[in-house]
Structures are given as C-alpha cells and as structure tokens.
C-alpha cells in the first residue's frame, strides 16, 4: 500500500511540474498594442522580445486591409516576395506556434505594405535558453507603445504555481501518511 501512495504522490508532483513548464510559454501580440499595421516598427518591437520554442505569435489586424504571409527564406523577406508564401493567413487574429529553433519570416501581402516595413523576422531560441532574440537592426525610432514589450506571458501562472507548490505538497503528504 505504501508503494502505491508514493507512486500517486510522484505522479501528482510530475503533473504539477509539467503544468508549471507548460505555463511558461509566452503569447506575443505582434506589434504590441498597435498590432499588425503599417505604423509599427517591427524591428524595434522584436528587439524587446525573446521568442522561444512553445511561444505563440498573434497577429491582430483588420481583415481585408492586411494579411500575414509566412515567408520561406531571408531572400523572400528582404525582397518582400510574398508570392511563394509558406503559409498565408487573413483572419485578423492569426496565431502562429513557434515550434522549433530557427528564424521565421513574416510579411503583409497587401501591395506596398511589406516594402513600407510591415514585416517581421523572428529568431526562435530553445525554450530552456531564452537568451535573446534578434531582428534586423533598425535606425528608426518608434513610439513607446510599439517598442515596449507587449506580450502577455504566463509568468503569473509559473510564479503562482511555484508559490503554491509547497502548500499543495504539504496538504497532500498527510493524506498518504507521509
């Protein structure tokens, strides 16, 4: 009986740790409060973010006015060639999961928007490293609302999980006579 109690306790601890790990992903609202539009300096915005495997990008914009094309190469990104997009989205609330380490490229496919700066380069790092993200250097300044880190992260979920963990363990252990 003692062994099964310990196994159950171990499973509870593992599930809690997994929940804390899952809660650490960040949802990045592309462009911050300005969203996906022509007035945002995406280079500056991206410099304020760390993009890690497991995070998501959320592109918020007016459907019909803008769209999102995921480009397959840096050449397509630099030349704003959206004709061979790896993925095209147009809902106005498009979510992209960052599922592997590497560089991802996005641009608005509306004529003239990409060349006007409506494009984003994201360097995705391993989830456990979360060291930095980089994007092309930009000399232009941007408003505080578009350059400030506006992403809603689950930091509270992680911290609250860590805060309550000892309380939960101390409540569960007596149930098993431990």
C-alpha positions as CSV (number, residue, x, y, z in Angstrom):
1,X,0.0,0.0,0.0
2,X,2.9,2.4,0.9
3,X,4.4,1.9,-2.6
4,X,1.2,2.9,-4.4
5,X,0.8,6.0,-2.2
6,X,4.3,7.1,-3.2
7,X,3.6,6.4,-6.8
8,X,0.5,8.5,-6.7
9,X,2.4,11.3,-4.9
10,X,5.1,11.1,-7.5
11,X,2.6,11.4,-10.3
12,X,1.0,14.5,-8.7
13,X,4.4,16.1,-8.4
14,X,5.3,15.3,-12.0
15,X,1.9,16.7,-13.2
16,X,2.4,19.9,-11.3
17,X,6.0,20.4,-12.7
18,X,4.7,19.8,-16.2
19,X,1.9,22.3,-15.6
20,X,4.5,24.9,-14.5
21,X,6.7,24.2,-17.5
22,X,3.7,24.5,-19.9
23,X,2.7,27.7,-18.3
24,X,6.0,29.4,-19.2
25,X,5.2,29.9,-22.9
26,X,4.6,33.4,-24.0
27,X,1.9,34.8,-26.2
28,X,3.4,37.6,-28.2
29,X,0.9,40.1,-29.6
30,X,2.8,41.2,-32.7
31,X,3.4,45.0,-32.7
32,X,2.2,45.3,-29.1
33,X,-0.9,47.5,-28.6
34,X,-0.7,48.7,-32.2
35,X,-1.0,45.2,-33.6
36,X,-0.1,44.3,-37.2
37,X,-0.3,47.6,-39.1
38,X,1.8,50.0,-41.2
39,X,2.7,52.4,-38.4
40,X,4.6,49.9,-36.2
41,X,8.4,49.5,-36.3
42,X,8.6,45.7,-36.1
43,X,12.4,45.6,-35.9
44,X,12.3,47.7,-32.7
45,X,9.4,45.7,-31.3
46,X,11.1,42.4,-31.9
47,X,14.3,43.5,-30.2
48,X,12.3,43.8,-27.0
49,X,11.1,40.2,-27.1
50,X,12.5,36.8,-26.5
51,X,11.0,34.2,-28.8
52,X,11.2,30.7,-27.6
53,X,10.0,27.3,-28.7
54,X,6.5,26.8,-27.4
55,X,5.6,30.5,-27.6
56,X,3.0,31.9,-30.0
57,X,2.7,34.9,-32.2
58,X,-0.7,36.6,-32.5
59,X,-1.2,38.9,-35.5
60,X,-4.1,41.2,-34.8
61,X,-5.3,43.4,-37.7
62,X,-8.3,44.5,-39.8
63,X,-9.1,41.6,-42.2
64,X,-9.3,42.7,-45.8
65,X,-6.8,45.6,-45.1
66,X,-3.9,43.4,-44.1
67,X,-2.9,39.8,-44.0
68,X,0.1,37.7,-42.9
69,X,2.3,35.7,-45.2
70,X,5.0,33.4,-43.7
71,X,7.9,33.5,-46.0
72,X,10.3,30.6,-46.6
73,X,13.6,32.4,-46.8
74,X,15.6,35.5,-45.9
75,X,15.8,36.5,-49.6
76,X,12.0,36.5,-49.8
77,X,11.9,38.5,-46.6
78,X,14.4,41.1,-47.8
79,X,12.7,41.4,-51.3
80,X,9.2,41.3,-49.9
81,X,8.3,38.4,-52.2
82,X,5.1,37.0,-50.8
83,X,4.2,35.1,-54.0
84,X,5.5,31.8,-52.7
85,X,4.4,32.1,-49.1
86,X,4.8,29.0,-46.9
87,X,1.6,30.0,-45.1
88,X,-1.0,32.7,-45.7
89,X,-3.4,33.9,-43.1
90,X,-6.2,36.5,-43.3
91,X,-8.5,36.2,-40.3
92,X,-7.4,39.3,-38.4
93,X,-6.5,37.2,-35.4
94,X,-3.9,34.8,-36.7
95,X,-1.9,32.6,-34.3
96,X,1.4,31.0,-35.2
97,X,3.0,28.5,-32.8
98,X,6.8,28.7,-32.6
99,X,7.6,25.0,-32.7
100,X,11.3,24.8,-33.4
101,X,14.5,26.7,-33.1
102,X,15.4,28.9,-36.1
103,X,14.5,32.0,-38.0
104,X,10.9,32.7,-39.2
105,X,9.9,35.5,-41.6
106,X,6.5,37.2,-41.9
107,X,5.2,40.0,-44.1
108,X,2.0,41.7,-45.0
109,X,1.0,40.5,-48.5
110,X,-1.0,43.7,-49.3
111,X,0.7,45.6,-52.1
112,X,3.3,48.1,-50.8
113,X,2.9,47.2,-47.1
114,X,5.9,44.9,-46.8
115,X,8.2,47.4,-48.5
116,X,6.9,50.1,-46.2
117,X,8.2,48.0,-43.3
118,X,5.3,45.7,-42.4
119,X,7.4,42.6,-42.0
120,X,8.8,40.7,-39.1
121,X,11.9,38.5,-38.6
122,X,11.8,36.2,-35.5
123,X,14.7,34.2,-34.2
124,X,13.4,31.4,-32.1
125,X,15.6,30.0,-29.3
126,X,15.3,26.8,-27.3
127,X,12.7,27.1,-24.6
128,X,15.3,26.4,-21.8
129,X,17.8,29.0,-23.2
130,X,15.5,32.0,-23.8
131,X,18.7,34.2,-24.1
132,X,17.7,36.7,-26.8
133,X,16.0,37.3,-30.0
134,X,17.3,39.3,-32.8
135,X,16.0,41.0,-35.8
136,X,17.5,43.3,-38.4
137,X,18.9,46.4,-36.9
138,X,16.8,49.5,-37.3
139,X,17.9,53.1,-37.1
140,X,14.4,54.4,-37.0
141,X,12.9,55.2,-33.7
142,X,9.4,54.1,-32.8
143,X,6.7,55.2,-30.3
144,X,6.9,53.7,-26.9
145,X,3.7,51.8,-27.5
146,X,5.2,49.8,-30.4
147,X,8.6,49.3,-29.0
148,X,7.7,48.3,-25.5
149,X,7.4,44.6,-24.8
150,X,3.8,43.9,-25.2
151,X,3.3,40.3,-24.8
152,X,1.1,38.5,-22.3
153,X,3.1,35.9,-20.7
154,X,2.1,33.2,-18.3
155,X,4.7,34.4,-15.8
156,X,2.0,34.7,-13.1
157,X,1.0,31.1,-13.8
158,X,4.5,29.9,-13.3
159,X,5.1,32.1,-10.2
160,X,1.8,31.2,-8.6
161,X,2.5,27.5,-9.4
162,X,5.8,27.8,-7.6
163,X,4.3,29.7,-4.8
164,X,1.5,27.2,-4.2
165,X,3.6,24.1,-4.8
166,X,4.8,23.7,-1.1
167,X,1.3,24.4,0.1
168,X,-0.1,21.7,-2.1
169,X,2.6,19.2,-1.2
170,X,2.2,19.9,2.5
171,X,-1.6,19.3,2.1
172,X,-1.1,16.1,0.1
173,X,1.6,14.4,2.1
174,X,-0.5,13.9,5.2
175,X,-3.2,12.2,3.1
176,X,-0.8,9.5,2.3
177,X,0.6,9.3,5.8
178,X,3.9,10.7,4.7
